[in-house]
Amino acid sequence: MITGSLTVAGLMSGTSLDGLDIAVCRFDSREGVLSYDLLAAETRPYEAVWKERLTNVFDASAEQYFKLHSLYGEYLAAELNAFLERHKIRPDYVASHGHTVFHRPQLGFSTQIGCGATIAAHTGIDTVCDFRSLDVALNGQGAPLVPVGDRDLFPQSAACLNMGGIANISFTQHGRTSAFDVCIVNMALNYLAARAGHDYDAGGAMAASGSCDTALLNQLLALHTNRQSLGREWFDRYFLPLLNQSNARIADLLATCVEYAARMISEVLQVHQLDSVLVTGGGAYNQFLLQRLGVHYKGQINIPPDAIIQFKEAIIFAYLGYLRVTNQVNTLQSVTLASRDSIGGCMYKARI
């Protein structure tokens, strides 16, 4: 463990397109003991033009893709510069996840837009990006990446569950860390809420007013993921057609998707005998989803402070950047199924 203190800004954009999360953390390691402080954090909601760009990039030409890659890098740098000015902070490094466009590890790539070189050039801060490519080159899934942070920064619960666009879980038992995607959550809920004219189903209120469609639920539960890394492509190919072919009311579809998520998550927690779980991500605010999870799972559901709920992934990407610049493992073979552990991330130097 490296001794000393570094401040890193973590940038994260999730599959649900809620916005850009920025978290600046100070990491300190002294005599083998790691500690961290969250100095400042914000979510910068995406304007309609950016939601449209990031949604439509899947159909872009190669030239359009690389233009957006650079343009989005400029956007990230501008948002970060304004954030740092507001909070009067100057980090030592930036760690940017970018926004995932294509996640096809079986084909040898996982692609996130948001040019790290552009971020470094426009902020004047050394920038770490492209965290997934080395693991994919080592025949891994390139995901999940947060388990190292879950293990090191949030060890109080038996498991960490992030309920964002996709629910993913990580836990360490007998010295071995396991992690995998569990199921679709807000990717489906937000899609359905948008059909009803809302950005999301606040508190799960619409879902709570609906009734579960048993036939659709059974179809969704039959979509075995086999612990593969989920993404937009999987949702569009397998999950979305089942929603679109249903004639059920939006409230009933929402209730069905909530029940699907609650059952999928509770099954994983029970199978692995995990007696407590730390819940973060947007799903932690969905009271109906938490209620249904509590019906199926009898362990302790821990809801942390808002800052952790909202920014845990950005905090962890700051930590992954810290591990990268201090030459420590930040990607675990045990969760990505790569041939070995690795130190992922490309570094763009803003300073000579």
N, C-alpha and C positions, 0 to 999 in steps of 0.2 A: 504494500500500500504506500502510495506516494504521500510524503508529508508536506503540508502546506495548504494554502487557501487559494481558490480560484473562483471567479465569478463568471457564470455562463448564462447567456440568454437562449432559452429553448423556444423554438417556433414549431407549431403543430397545426395542421389542417386536417380535419377528420372527414370520413366518408359521408357524413350527414350534411356537410356544407353549412354548418352553423356559423362558421367564421374562423378567423385566424386567432389561435391562442398564443399569447406571449407570456413567458414566465422567466424572470431573472432570479437565479439562485446563487448563493455563495456556498461552495462545498469546502469543507475543512477536514483534513485527515491528520491526526496527531497521535503518535504511538499506536497506530493500527486501529484507531477508533474514528469512524466516519460520522460527520454530522453535516446538516445542511440547514440553511435558512432561506425561505422564500422572501425575497426583497420587494418584489412587485409583480403583479400579474394583471392581465386584461384579456378580454375577448373582443376582437374587432370584427363586428358582424360584416358579412359580405354584402356589398351592394348588389342590386339585381344584375348589373352588367357582369360582375365577377361570378355570380352563381351561374349565369348563362354560359360564360366562357369555360368555366371548369366542368360544367356538365357536357357541353358540346365538343370538348377537345377529343373525345373518343372517336369522333368522326372526322377529325381534322386531317389535312394532308400533311406530309412530312414537313414542308416549309411552314405551314400554319402552326404546327406543333412546336417547332423550334423558335418561332417568333413569340409564341405564348410563353414558352419556357423562359425566355429572356425578359419578356414583359412582366411576367409574374414575379420573377426575381427582383425587378425594379419595385414592384408593388410591395413585396415583403420588406425590402430595404427601407422604403419610404415609411411604411407603418412602424417598423422597428425604430427608425431614427426619431419619429415623432413621439413614440412611447418613451424612449430613453431621455428625450428632452423634457417631457412632462414629469418624469420621476427623478431627473437629475442623477442618472446612473450611467456608468460607462463600464460594460462588462469586458472581461479579458477575451472572451470568445463568443461566437454565435454557433449554435447547433440547430440546424434547420432540417426538419423531416421532409418538407415539401408537401405537395399534394399528389397522392397516388393516382395515376392515370391507368396504367396497364400493370396488372400483377399476374404474371404468367411464369412462375418459377419452373414449371414443367417444361417450358420452352426456353428457359435459360435467362429470363430477365424479369426485373421488377422496376418499374419506371415511375419516378416522382418528378414533377415539374417544379420549377422555382430555382433558377440558376444560382448555384452557390458562389460562382465567380462574380456574378453581378452583385450579390449581397455584399461580398467582401469589398468590392470596388466602391459601392455606394455608401457603405457604412464606415469604411476604414478599419473594420474589425475582422480578424482572422475567423474564417467560417468553415465549419464542418458540415458536410451534407452527404447525400448518397449513402445512407447507412446500410442499405440492403444488398447491394450488388455483390460484395465479396462473399457473403454467405450463400447467395444463389450460385455463384461461381464454384463454391465448395459443395454443390449439389444439395443445398438447403432450401427451405421454403422462403428465406428472406424475412420471415415473420414467425411468431411474434417477437418484437424487440424489447418490449417493456418488462419482461420477467426479471431481468437483472436489477432494475430499479425497484420492482415490487419486493424482491428478496432483500435488497440492501437498505431501502428507505422506509418500507412499510412492513416490518416483520411481526407486528402485534397480532394480526389476524392469521388464521390458518390458510386463507386464500384471499386473493385480490380479484375482484370481478369488475371489469369495466363494461358498462352498458351504454355504448355509443351507437353508431350506426350498426355495428356488429358487437355482440357480447363476446368478450374473451376473458379467460381465466388463467391465473398462474398460482402455483403453490409449490412449496419445497417440503419434501418428505425424505427422511433418511439421507440427507445431504444431496439429494438430486432434485433439481428444479424441473417441473413440468409446466407446460403452458400450451394452450391451443384456443382456436376460435370455437365457440359453442353454437351460436345461432345468430340469425338476423334479428335485430331489435328496432332501433330508431330508423333504420333505412326503410323499413316497411311502414312503421307508424307515421313517420313524417310524410311519406308518399301518400298514404291514405288521408292524413290530415289536409294535405295540399289539395286533394280532390274535393274536400269540403270547404276549401277557401281559407285554411289556416296554415300557419307555418309549422305548427306542431300541436299535439293534443295536450294542452296544459293540465298537468296533474293526472292525466289519464281520464279526465272527466267524460269525454265522448265515449271512450272504451267502456267505462263503468256503466254508461247508459245503454249499452248494447248487450246482445246475447251471443254466446259462443256458438259458431256453426260447427257442429261435431264432425260432419263429413269433411269440411275444409280443414279442420284441425288435424284430422287423421292423415290427410294428404300432406300437410306441412310436416307433421312428425315423421312421415315416411321418407322425407328428404335426408337420407343419411349422409352426414358430411365426412365421416371417417377421419375426423380431426384435420381435414385439409384446411388450408388457409383460405378464408372466404374473402370476397371482394365484390365490387360492382358487377363484374361479369357473371359471377355465380348467382347473384340476386336476380339480374336481368334474365338469365337463361332458365333458372329452375323455379325461383320463388314468385317472381312477378307474374308469370303466366297463370299461376293458380289463383292469384288475387283478381286478375283481370277477367278471368272466365266466370267468376262468381257473380251471381245476381243479388247477393246479400246487401243490406244497407251498409253504409260506411261505418256506422257505430258497431254493427255486428262484425264487420271485418276487423275493426280495431280490437274488439273484445277477443276475437279469435287469435289474432297475432299476439296479444298480451298473454293469453293462456298458453299458446305455443312456446313463447319465450320462458315463461315461468316454469313450465314442465321440463323443457330442455335443460335449463340452468339447474333446477333442483335435482334432476337425475344425476348430473355430473357431480354436484356437491355430495350427494348421498353415496354414490358409487365409490368415491375416493375418501369417504369417511372424514369429511372436512366439517368440523364442528363450529366454525365461525367464518364469516366472509366480510371483507371490506368492499363496499359497493360505491363506485364512482361513475362518472359520465352522466350524460343527460338523463339516462334512465333512473338515476337515483332520486330525481324529482318527480317521477311518475308514481304517485301514491297508489294508484290502482295496480300497477305492475308489482310494486313491493308487497301489496296486500296479497295478491295471488301467489307470489313467490313464498310468502310466509305460510300460506295454506299447504303448500307441497313440501317445504323445507323447514325442519324443526330446529335447526341450529341457530346461532346468533347472527343476526344481520346488523352489521356495524355501518352506520352512515357518518362519515367524517365531516369536518367543517366545510363550508362552501368552497373555500379556496382549494381544498384538495379535490372535492368533487369535480370542480370545473377545470382544474389545471393539472391534474396528476400526470397526464400524458406529456404535457409541455414540460413539467418539472423533470420527468424521467428522460425526455430527450435532451434537456440540458445536462442531466447526469451522464447520459451516453456520450455526449460531447466531452464532458470532463474526463471520462474514462479513456476516450480516444486520445486526447491531448496529453494524458499522463501515461499512455502506453499500457493500458490495462484492458483485459477482456471485457467486451460489451455485448457480445452475441454468443448465446449458448447453444452448442450442438444438441444438447438434450431436448431443447424445445423446437429448434428449426430443422433437426434431422440432417444437418450438414455433416461433413466428414470430420470436422473438428471445431472447437471453439475458435473465435476470431476477434480481431479488433477492427470493427467496421467503421467506415466513414472516410470521405475524401476531404482533404484540407486545402482550402484556398487561402494563401497568405496575403493579407492586406498590407502588411508591413515588411520591409526588407531589413 
